[in-house]
Amino acid sequence: MFCTAALTGCATTLPQHESPPSYVLPVDVDSQVSRYVRDRQPDDAQLSGFRLLASGSDALASRLQMIDMAEHSIDLQYYIYSSDLTGALLADRLLAAADRGVRVRILLDDIGNGLADFSVSALDHHPNIQIRLFNPLTFRHKWLRNLSKVAEFARINYRMHNKLMVVDGSVFVTGGRNIGDEYYSLSEFDFHDVDILGIGPITHAVERSFDEFWNSRSAIPMKVVAGKSFNSSLVQLRKSIRSVTSLKASQRYLAGVNESPYRQVLKNDQLTWYWGVAEWVYDPPEKADPTEPRKDVSHVAYELAKRSEQAEDELLLMTAYLIPGAQGQDFLVERVLPGTELKILTNSLSSTDLLAVHANYAPYRKPLLEAGAELWELRPIAGQQGRASPFLSESLASLHAKTFVFDRNELFVGSINLDPRSIWLNTESGVFVEQPELAAQAAALFERWTSESYAFRLQLNEAGALNWHAEGRVWTREPGASALRRVSAWLLGWLPIESQL
């Protein structure tokens, strides 16, 4: 209690620094990536090209390929960067890019970041790598971090939830995936997720948003945060990374990734690009600063609501977390009343990674079903035969996608969930694409993930009680969840924490 009180009095503001701002480098029209994009740009210079990435191996292959082809700049902005195989693979390629002269800027959320300060500082020590932490904790020692979280709660409760990589100002990837094994079919917990790969004029808007975050007052250089430089640690970090990536299991997974067509993307015409009108949307970095007037600005949520209101026939929502609140519930119900089909896929109690979220989502199921919405919850064994991990005989599925389809004509892929935290506390980003073929692909993915082998369909019986349906079976209580898990969710539902989820 004494330590917490002491921390509260001295650790509630961000450290001051005088680091100069930096901005996206001018696009080199003669770079390999620029030539690739220019040769494929349609006559309409306003159109941008896209590919959906629903497979974990494709999502990783595209990122590795982008880094390997970079000639001038790589910008990464992530909520989570884990110190696992995926993190090691990307760090290894980023170091190789920096070694050949590519400027690398990495912006990580400090709470989500799973790397030790030692590793981050070692990377930051490379002359071509700059790292900044977004809204960092003041006290860095592992024994003081939790106390710092309590003392600085009013500030650090606001987070940067964005997920983005941009290479040479010409190609980017964004969506629901962070950097961690569970997002790329490398762990016993397998996230069903969606990313989108983009090229063309939309990339300029994407880079401007990165610059805005990078130069914001909440993005603190690692040298300022760490307080010291680990001058001799880069060699040690390289050895540690290579010890992970050289393991036989790692090489086996990499062999599979290298078979992905995305390992050759930006090199040949093996993939077809889908060209359409696109809009990049993002919340301002000030949204994550409780002292700023713009902290209540949620551009992404506003644009999603606007597109949803404009949908006439069908609205497909894939969201890992669904806590609409009273106002959001009314909004969704109003979408159904005019005759729009509202179809939602989210997590079941047995597949969610956050019990508190499920506990606060559960009360909204009956009102939505009564209004005429269709609702599915992902099964923990979703598509088991098609997604087995190369390291494990089986893995548990969980939905992590944040993808929405409007009248099968336009789609959104980004970082936002339909919950209070995404709308009010986190910064979010994503891209709207008006492209019927691409929207149809996202709709087909929705239909596959809501099929009986992937998801439970929720319905109300004649008595108005919830039932779960899949593969000819009917459950009258949360299927696949243990008694302990059900009781835990019920108890969590009593806590007044919905606004924080």
N, C-alpha and C positions, 0 to 999 in steps of 0.2 A: 504494500500500500504506500509506503514511504517513497519507493522508487517511482511508482506510477505518478504520485503527486509531484515529485521533482521533475519528471519528464514532461508532465503537462505544462509546467511553468516555463519550459525552455525549448520545446521541440515541436512547435506547431506551425512554423513557417519554413519555406524552401530556402536553401542556401543561396546566397548571392554569388554571381560570377560575372566575369567580363569576357567570356568566350565570344569571339566574333561569329556572326551568323554565317551560314553557308547555304547555297542554293543549287538547284539542279544544274548540271553542266549542259552547255549547248549541245544539241543533238548533232553528232557527226554523220553527215549524209553518206559518207563512204564506209561506215562501219558495216560489218557483216549483217547485223540485225536490221539496220536501217535499209540496206539494199533489199533484204528479204521482204520487209513490209512494203517498201515502195513498189516493188515488182508485182505485188498482189493487191495494191490499193485499187478499188473500183474507180470508175470515172467520177462518181460522186465523192468528192473529197471529204464530205461530212460523215461518211459511214466509217464505222470501226468493226474489226473482225473479232470473233470470239469462238472459244471451244469450252464446253463443259467438262469438268473433271470430277467424276463420281467415284473412281477407283483410287484407293490409297497409293498403289504403285504408280499409276499415271500421274497423280498429284506430286509425288516425290520426284519422279523422272523429269517432269517439266521444270521443277525448281532447280534440279541439278544441271539440267541442260542450259537453262537461262544463265546460271552462274558461270558455267564453263565457256559460254559464248561471249560473256561480257568483255568489252574492250576498254570502256571508259568509266562506268559508274554502276554501282549496285546499291540500292536503298531498301532496307528491311524495316518494317514496323510491325511488332508482334506483342500480343498480350502475354503469351506463354512461350518461352524457349527453354526446353528441358535438356538436362545433361545426360542424355541417353544416346542410343545409336543414331537416331535421326538427327539430333543436335550435333553429334560428332561428325556425321557425314556432311552436313551443311557447313560446319565450321572448317572442316578440312578443305572444302572447295572454295570457301570464302578466303581462307588464307592463301590458297594457290592463286586466286584472282588478284588479291592484294600484292602478292609477290611479283606478278607480271605488270604491276602498275595501275591496276583498277582502283578507283576511289570507292571505299565501302563505308556507308553510313548505316549504323544499326541503332534503332530506337526501340527500347524494351520497356514495358510496364514493370515497375519494380516489384509489385506484389506478385504478379503472375510469373515473372522471371524465375526460373529454377536453377540458374547458374550461380555459383559462388562468386563473390567479389574478386577472388584471386583469379578465376578464369576470365571474367569479364575484363579485368584490368590488364591481364596478359594480352588478350586480343586487342584491346585499346592501345597497347604499347606499340603495335605495328604502325609504322609511319603512314600507311595508306588506309588504316582503319580508324574510324571515330565511333565511339559508343556513347549514347546518352540514355539515362534512365528517366522515365516519366513519373513525376510525383513520387520521388523516392522517400523511404524512411530516413530519419535523421541518424538513428543509431544502427550501425552495421553489424556489430558483433552478434553471433548467432544466439547468445544468451540474452541479449537486450532487444532483439527484433520484436518479439512478442509484446514486451512491455511498451515498445515504441508504437506498435499497432494500436494498443489501448489508448495511450496518451495522445496520439495524433489521429485518432479515429475520425474526427470531424473533417480532416483534410484528406487522409489516405483512403477514406471510404469511396472517393471518386476515382475511377480508374479509366485507363485507355484500353479499350477492348478491340481495337482495330487489328486486322491481319492483312499484310500487304508486302509484296516484293516487286520492285521495278528495276529493270536492267536497261542501261544505255538510253534512258528516256523514251524507249520505243516499245517495250513489251512489259506487261505486268500480270501478276496472278493475285487474286483475292478470293475471299469466301469465308467459310467457317473454320478452316484448319489452322491450328497453331503449329508450333514446331515441337513435336513429341511423338513417340512411337505409337501411341494409341490412335493417332490421326492417320496413320499410314499402314495399318494392318500389321503392326509389329509387336503387339502386346496382347495379353489375355483379355483386355478390354478394348473392343474394336468399335470406333466411332463411325457411324454412317454419316458421311459428310459430303458437301458439294463445294467445289471451287470453280472459278471461271478464269480462263486465260484470255487476255485481251491484247490487241495491237491496233494501231491506227491513231487518229487524232484525239480520242478520249484519253490517251496516255498523258497528254499535257496537263489536263485537269487533275489526274491522279498524282502526278509529280508535284503540282502546286500545293495540294493538300498535305503531302509529306513535308514539304518545306515549311508550311505553316506550323505543323506540329514540332518539327525539328527546332525551329527558332522560337518556340513559345517559351514563356517563363517557367513552365512546368517541366521542360526537358533539360535536365541537369547533366553536364558532361561527367563522364565516369571519373576523370581525374579529380573533380571537385567532390564527388560523392565519396570516393575511396580514401581521399586524404593523403595517399602515397602511391608511388608507382612501383610496380613489381618488375623491375628492370630485367631480371634474369629469368623470369617465369615463362616467357614465350617459347623458349626451347623446350622446357618441361611440358608445356601445354601441347605442343606439337607431338611429342612422344606419347602423351596420354591419349590424344585423339587417334593416333595411328594404331595404338594398341587395341582400341575398340574397333576401328574400321577394318583391321586385318584379321579379326577373328573369323573362323570358318563359317559360323552361323551368319555373320555379317556379309561375308562374301557370297553366301548362298542367296541371301535376300537381294543383294546388289545385282546378281546375275539375272534374277527375275525382273528387277527394275529396268535393267539394260535392254530387256526384250520389249519393253513398252514402246509403242510408236512415238511417244513423247520424248524419248531419249534422242530422237532425230529431229524433233520439231525445230523450226527456224533454219533447217538445213535443206529440206526437200519438199516436194509436193505430196507427201504421203497422207497428209491430213487436209480435210476440207474446212475452210474458215467460213463462218456464218456472219455476214455483214449486215449491220443494222444501225439505226439511230440509237445512240447511247447517252446516258447522263450519269456522271459520277456524283454521288452525294455523300456528305460527311458532316458530322457534328464538329463545331469548332473546338479547339483544345481548351478554350475557356470554360466549356461545359464541365470540365473536371476540376475547376477551381472554385470552391465555395465563396470566395471573396469577389468573384467577377459577376457583373450584371448579366452576362450571357450564359450563366450556369444553367438556366432553365430552357435554353434553346436546344431543341431536338429536331434538327433538320431531317434526319433519316426517318424518324417516326412520322413526322408530318408528311413527307413525300409518300410513305407507304399508305398512310390513311387516305391521301388524295387519290392515289391509284386505285385503292380498294373501293372508294366511293364511285369511281368512274367505271368499274367493272359491271357489265350488264348481264352476262350469262353464267360465269363461273369464276370462283376464287379458290385457288389451291394454296394452302399454307403448310410448309414444313418448318417446324420450330422446335428446337430441343426443349425449350422451357415455355410454358403457356400459363401466364398469370395475368389475365386481361384487366382485372380490377372491375369495379362496378361500371365505370364509364366505358372501358374497353368492351365489356360484355354487352352493354347496350349498343355500342357501335357495331359489333359483329352481328348481333341479332337484327339490327336494322338492315344489314346487307342481305339477309335471307328474306326478309318480308317482301321486297319488290319482286322476288322470284329468282334471285341470283343463287346459284348452287354454291354453298360454302362447305369446303372439304378441308379437314385439318388432320395432320399427322404429327404426333408428339410422342413423348416417352411414356411407357407404362411404369408402374411401381417397381416391377422386376427389372426394368432396363435403365431406369434413371440413375445418374451418378450423384444426384443431390436429393436426398429424402425430403428436406425442408421445402424444396420447390414443388415436389409432387404433392405434399401435404396441403400447400396453398393453392395448387391448381385444381385439386379434386372437387371442391365445391362448385366449380364453374361448369362441370361436365353436364349435369342434368339440365340446367337452363339453356345451354347451347343445343342439346339434343331436342329439347321440347320446342325450341324455336324452328327446328328443321335442319340444323347443321348436321353434317356427317363427320364422325370422329373416329380416328384410329389411334392405337397406341402400339409402339414398336415392341415386338417380342424379343426377349434376350437371346433367343436362338435364331434370330432373323437370318434367312438365307445361309444357314450354316455351311452347306456343302460348297457354296461358291465363294466363301470368304475365309476359309481356314487360314490361320497364321502359319507362316513357314517354320515357326519355332514351337508351336503348340498344336495339340491334336484338335482343339476346339477353342473358341473364344466367345465371350459374351458381348452381344451387340448393344449399342446405345446410340440414339439419334443425336447428332450434333449439328445437323444442317440448319441453315437459316435461308431458305429459298422459297420464293413466292411467285405464282404464275397468275396472270390476269387475262382472262378470256382466251387463253392459249395463243396470245398475240404478243404479250410482253412479259418479261420475267425480271426478278430481282435476285441477285446473289450477293450476300454480304455477311456482316458480323452480328447483326441485331437479332435478339430473341424477342418474343412478345411478352415481356415481363417488366415490372417497374424499374429494375436495375438498368436494363438496356435503355429505357425511355428517359429516366431521370438522373441516373448516377454515372453511367459509363459513356465515353465517346464511342461512336459507332461509325461504320462506313460501308459502302457497297455501290453496286452499279445496276442501273435499270437499262435493259436492252429491249428495244422494240424489234423483234425478229421472230416471225411465226414458226420457222423450222426449229430454232433454238428453244423457243417456248414449248413446242411440241415434245422435244427431247426431255425437258424438265418435267412436263406432264407425264410422259411415259415412265420416268423414274419414280414419280409420285405413285403411279398406278402399280408399279412393281413393288415398291416398299409398303404399299397398303394391301398387297395380296395376302392370302391366308397363311402362306408360309413365312411371311415377314411380320405381320401385324395382327393384333386383335381388333375387331370392329366392335365398337360400343353401341348398344341399343337399349331402349327402355322396354321392359316387358309390360304386360297388360296392367300390372299393379303400379307401374311407374318406377320400378326399381332397375338399377343398372345391371346389364348383362354384357359379358365379353364373348365374342364369337370368333372361332378360327378352326378350319379344317374339320367341320362337322361337330365340333364340341361347343358346349355352352358353359360358361363359368358364372357363378352368382356373386363371387367376391374376387378381389384382385388376383388374377392368375399368375402362377409362377413365383409369388412372393411368400416368404416364410412368415410365420406368425410374429416373429420378432420384428421383421421389417414392417409388417402392417401396423403393429402396435406403436413402433417408433414413429412412423409417419403420422399416426393419429395423435400422438402426444405433441409432435412438432406443430401440428395444425392449430394447437391452442395458443402458441406463442404469437405475440403481436409483431411479427417480423416481415409481413408481406411486402412492405414498402422497400425492404432491403434486398429482396430476391429478384 
